[in-house]
Amino acid sequence: MNVKRWAQTLKEEYPKGLLGEREALVSLLVGKGLSHAEAVEVARALEAQGYAHFLPGERPRWFFSSRSLDLKALMRALDEEYRAFVGEGDEEEEALAFLAARLEGDRDTAREVLEALQLAGYVENLYSPELARNRLFFRFPEALRPF
């Protein structure tokens, strides 16, 4: 099983993520010719190695990253540190700068993460009275809170 190859294929085929609940990934892999047991194994490996990330909530989806990453650590940083971060540029550029700084300068992956969080409904563009301008605010469902 080549997890990185599976991750690349899924990222290319589903750049906006795979809609559906947790079992959607296994069902997709079964549809690609794997047995149910193999599909479960590949799905677990993708998630364990940081290439597949399930985002629950109102618009549940799987997000596939082009590189292995610890999405929960990034979300923890957004939840705990982002409020104090003041970047330059518009609100999206500010969020990208924050994420890229935590991804060793990898802006492409930062953009992937930001788009996935936006599509899952975890990002809201609101006015910040403290900064006297708009800012992206991140909200995560309770299922992801126990980091």
HUSUL-V823682 format. One record per helix or strand of 3 or more residues. SS is the DSSP state (hx for helix, st for strand). FROM is the first residue (numbers start at 0). TO is the last residue. If there is no record, write none. Layout:
ss=SS from=FROM to=TO
ss=SS from=FROM to=TO
//
This chain:
ss=hx from=2 to=12
ss=hx from=22 to=30
ss=hx from=35 to=47
ss=st from=51 to=54
ss=st from=60 to=63
ss=hx from=70 to=79
ss=hx from=81 to=83
ss=hx from=90 to=101
ss=hx from=106 to=118
ss=st from=122 to=127
ss=st from=132 to=137
ss=hx from=141 to=143
//
